[in-house]
Amino acid sequence: MPSPDLNLLAALDVLLNEGSVARAAQRLGLSPSAMSRTLARLREATGDPLLVRAGRGLVPTPRAQELRLQVGRVVEDGEALLRPARLLDLQGLDRTFTLRTNESFVEEFGPRLVARAGAEAANVRLRFAPKSDKDVASLRDATIDLEIGVAGETGPEVRIQTLFRDRFVGAARFGHPLSQGPVTPARFAAGRHISVSRRGRERGPIDEALEQLGLRRTVVCMVSSFSATLAMARASDLIASVPERHTEGARAGMFSFPLPVATAEVTISMLWHPRLDADPAQRWLRDCVREVCAASG
C-alpha cells in the first residue's frame, strides 16, 4: 500500500475546525477549488464523506467528529517537533499563569508554589481560579494554563500527569473525646460529623464503608470546602474528614487520626492541553508544580 500523504492531516484539521471549504481555503491560502479537491482526497483516504451538506452549510459526520480531536493533537505534536527550541529567559519572563484548582490545594501548596516560581522568575504571577467552571474548552483556548485535581472524563486531547495520591483522615478539636483512647469504627460513627460536598450530599464513601460494618454516622451539617469543615471542627465537637496532604497545615493544633474504615485513595493530577506541551515557560511551570508537590510528600 502507498504511504499516506501526511500533508492531508493539516488540511483535515483546518476543514474540521472551520466546517467550511471556503474558510478552510482562506486559512490555508488555497483557492476554493483546490480546497474542494483536497476534501475529495480526504474522503477517499478516510472512506468517509467527513462533511455533508445540510441546508446552505456543511455538517460533520460522526466519523469526522471522532477524528477532530485526534487529528488536532497529531498536528500540534508535529508542529512542536518541527519548532526550533527556544531558551527560556526566566529573569525576563513576565507572564500570568492561571491554575484551576480547589481551595485546599491553594492553601496547602500555594505559598510554596509562589515562592518556588518567584525565586527564579520574579515577574511571574500565578492566578488560582476556582474549580466551579470545570471544562476542557478552557484548557483548549488557554484560558486555563494548568488544572490540578482529580481527573474526570477529559477526552483524548488533554495531557495528564499524576502528582501524588492522597487519603482521607479524621480531624477534631484538640481535647476532643475521640482523642482519649483508640478511634474504633463504633466510636467514630457515634460522633456528630460534617460532610463536605459542593452539591450538598450527606452520604459518601465513608458512609458506605461504615454500613458494611453495620454502622451509621450522623451528619449534622454540610459545607462546600475542606477549610470550612476544619474551621467548624476546630471550634466545636464536630468531626471532619479531610484529605491528608491537602490539609496538613490547616490541621495544625488539631487532633488528627487515620479513619477507622477503609476508603480509596484519590489521585491528584495536573492536566494541560497539548498545544502548551512544548512551550518552555509552560514546561517550567509544570516542573515547579511537580517539585512543590513532591517536596511535601
C-alpha positions in Angstrom: 0.0 0.0 0.0 1.3 3.5 -0.8 2.2 5.7 2.1 -0.5 8.2 3.1 0.1 11.9 2.3 0.7 13.4 5.7 0.2 16.9 4.3 -3.5 16.0 4.3 -3.5 16.0 8.1 -3.1 19.7 8.4 -5.9 20.3 5.8 -8.2 17.9 7.6 -7.6 19.7 10.9 -8.5 23.1 9.4 -11.5 21.7 7.5 -13.0 20.0 10.6 -12.4 23.1 12.7 -13.8 25.6 10.1 -16.7 23.3 8.8 -16.4 25.3 5.6 -14.5 24.7 2.4 -14.3 28.5 1.7 -13.0 29.4 5.2 -10.5 26.5 5.2 -9.2 27.6 1.8 -8.7 31.1 3.1 -6.8 29.9 6.2 -4.5 27.7 4.1 -4.0 30.2 1.3 -5.7 28.0 -1.3 -8.4 28.6 -3.9 -11.8 27.1 -3.1 -11.5 24.7 -6.0 -8.1 23.4 -4.7 -9.6 23.0 -1.2 -12.5 21.1 -2.7 -10.1 18.7 -4.4 -8.3 18.3 -1.1 -11.6 17.4 0.6 -12.2 14.8 -2.1 -8.8 13.3 -1.4 -9.5 13.2 2.3 -12.8 11.5 1.7 -11.1 8.9 -0.4 -8.3 8.4 2.2 -10.7 8.0 5.2 -13.5 6.3 3.4 -16.0 8.8 4.9 -17.7 11.9 3.4 -16.5 13.9 6.5 -18.5 17.0 5.7 -22.0 16.7 4.3 -24.5 19.3 3.0 -27.2 20.5 5.4 -29.2 23.4 4.1 -26.7 26.1 3.0 -23.8 24.8 5.1 -21.8 21.7 5.9 -22.0 19.5 9.0 -19.5 16.9 10.2 -20.3 13.2 10.1 -19.9 11.1 13.2 -16.5 9.9 11.9 -15.4 13.5 11.4 -16.4 14.4 14.9 -14.3 11.4 16.2 -11.3 12.5 14.1 -11.4 16.1 15.1 -9.8 15.7 18.5 -7.3 13.1 17.3 -6.1 15.0 14.2 -5.8 18.2 16.2 -3.4 16.5 18.7 -1.4 14.9 15.9 -0.9 18.2 14.1 0.0 20.0 17.3 2.6 17.3 18.1 4.1 17.6 14.6 4.3 21.3 14.9 6.1 21.0 18.2 8.6 18.6 16.8 9.5 20.9 13.9 9.5 24.1 16.0 13.0 25.3 17.0 13.8 25.0 20.6 13.9 28.3 22.5 15.9 29.1 25.5 13.8 30.3 28.4 14.9 33.6 30.0 13.3 33.2 33.4 14.6 36.6 34.6 12.9 38.3 31.7 9.7 36.2 31.9 6.7 38.4 32.5 3.5 36.4 32.4 0.5 35.5 34.4 -0.3 31.7 34.6 -3.8 30.6 35.5 -4.1 27.4 37.5 -7.5 25.9 38.2 -7.7 24.0 41.5 -9.6 23.8 44.8 -9.1 26.0 47.8 -7.4 23.3 49.8 -4.6 22.9 47.2 -4.1 26.7 47.2 -4.0 26.9 51.0 -1.5 24.0 51.4 0.7 24.3 48.3 0.0 27.8 47.0 2.5 29.7 49.2 5.3 27.2 48.4 4.5 27.3 44.7 4.5 31.1 44.6 7.9 31.1 46.4 9.3 28.5 44.1 8.3 30.3 41.0 9.3 33.7 42.3 12.8 32.5 43.2 13.6 32.0 39.5 11.1 34.3 37.8 10.3 37.4 39.8 7.9 38.9 37.3 5.7 35.8 37.0 2.3 35.9 38.6 0.1 32.9 39.5 -3.7 33.2 39.3 -5.6 30.5 41.1 -9.0 30.0 39.6 -11.9 28.1 41.3 -13.0 24.7 40.0 -16.6 25.7 39.7 -16.1 26.3 35.9 -14.5 22.9 35.0 -14.4 22.3 31.3 -11.9 21.1 28.7 -12.6 24.2 26.5 -10.8 26.4 29.0 -7.7 24.3 28.6 -8.1 24.2 24.8 -8.3 28.0 24.4 -5.6 28.6 27.1 -8.0 30.4 29.4 -6.6 27.9 31.9 -2.9 27.0 31.7 -3.0 24.1 34.1 -5.7 22.3 36.0 -4.9 20.4 39.3 -7.2 17.9 40.9 -8.9 14.6 40.4 -9.1 13.9 36.7 -12.5 13.1 35.4 -13.7 12.5 31.8 -11.3 14.6 29.8 -11.2 13.1 26.3 -8.1 12.3 24.3 -6.9 15.9 23.8 -5.8 16.6 27.3 -2.4 15.6 28.8 -2.5 14.2 32.3 0.4 13.6 34.8 0.0 12.2 38.3 1.3 14.5 41.1 0.5 12.5 44.2 -2.0 10.3 46.0 -4.0 11.4 49.0 -6.1 9.6 51.6 -8.8 10.9 53.9 -8.1 11.3 57.6 -10.3 12.4 60.5 -9.8 15.7 62.4 -11.3 17.1 65.6 -10.5 19.9 68.0 -7.7 19.5 70.5 -9.0 17.6 73.5 -12.0 16.1 71.7 -13.3 12.9 73.4 -12.1 10.9 70.4 -8.5 11.7 71.3 -8.9 9.7 74.5 -8.3 6.1 73.6 -8.3 4.2 70.2 -10.6 5.5 67.5 -12.8 2.5 66.7 -15.4 2.4 63.9 -18.1 2.5 66.6 -16.7 5.5 68.5 -16.1 7.3 65.2 -19.7 6.6 63.9 -21.2 7.7 67.3 -19.9 11.3 66.8 -21.5 14.2 65.0 -20.0 14.8 61.6 -19.5 17.4 58.9 -19.9 16.4 55.3 -18.0 18.2 52.5 -19.9 18.4 49.3 -20.4 21.1 46.7 -23.7 19.5 45.8 -24.9 19.2 49.4 -24.7 15.4 49.6 -24.8 13.9 53.1 -23.5 10.5 52.2 -20.3 9.3 50.6 -17.6 6.6 50.6 -17.1 6.8 54.4 -20.8 6.1 55.0 -20.7 3.1 52.6 -17.7 1.7 54.5 -19.4 2.2 57.8 -22.6 0.5 56.5 -20.6 -2.6 55.7 -19.8 -2.8 59.4 -23.5 -2.3 60.4 -22.8 1.3 61.5 -24.2 4.7 60.5 -22.8 8.1 61.4 -24.8 11.3 62.0 -24.1 14.1 59.6 -25.4 17.4 61.2 -24.2 19.9 58.6 -22.7 20.1 55.1 -20.2 22.6 53.7 -18.6 23.1 50.4 -14.9 23.2 51.3 -12.4 21.5 53.5 -11.2 24.7 55.0 -14.7 25.4 56.2 -15.1 21.9 57.7 -11.9 22.3 59.6 -12.8 25.7 60.9 -16.1 24.3 62.2 -14.5 21.2 63.7 -11.8 23.3 65.4 -14.5 25.4 67.2 -16.9 22.6 68.2 -17.2 18.8 68.9 -17.9 18.1 65.3 -15.7 15.6 63.4 -14.2 16.4 60.0 -13.0 14.0 57.3 -10.4 15.6 55.0 -7.6 14.7 52.6 -4.4 14.3 54.5 -1.8 16.0 52.2 -4.2 18.8 51.2 -4.8 19.9 54.7 -1.6 19.2 56.6 -1.0 22.9 57.5 -4.7 23.6 58.1 -4.9 20.8 60.7 -2.0 22.2 62.8 -3.0 22.0 66.5 -5.9 19.7 65.9 -6.3 16.0 66.8 -5.8 14.1 63.5 -6.3 10.3 63.2 -6.5 7.7 60.5 -10.1 6.8 59.6 -11.1 3.6 61.3 -12.7 2.4 58.0 -11.0 1.7 54.6 -11.6 4.3 51.9 -10.0 4.6 48.5 -7.1 6.9 47.9 -7.6 9.8 45.5 -5.1 10.5 42.7 -4.2 14.2 42.2 -3.0 15.1 38.7 -2.2 18.1 36.6 -3.9 18.5 33.2 -3.0 20.7 30.3 -3.7 21.0 26.6 -1.1 19.5 24.1 -0.8 22.9 22.4 1.1 24.1 25.6 3.2 20.9 25.8 6.3 22.2 24.2 6.2 25.8 25.4 9.3 26.3 27.6 7.5 28.5 30.1 4.7 26.0 30.5 7.2 23.2 31.0 8.9 25.3 33.6 5.6 25.9 35.4 4.8 22.2 35.4 8.3 21.5 36.8 7.6 23.9 39.6 4.3 22.3 40.5 5.8 18.8 40.4 8.7 19.8 42.7 6.5 21.5 45.2 4.1 18.6 45.4 7.0 16.1 45.7 8.7 18.0 48.4 5.6 17.9 50.6 5.3 14.1 50.5 
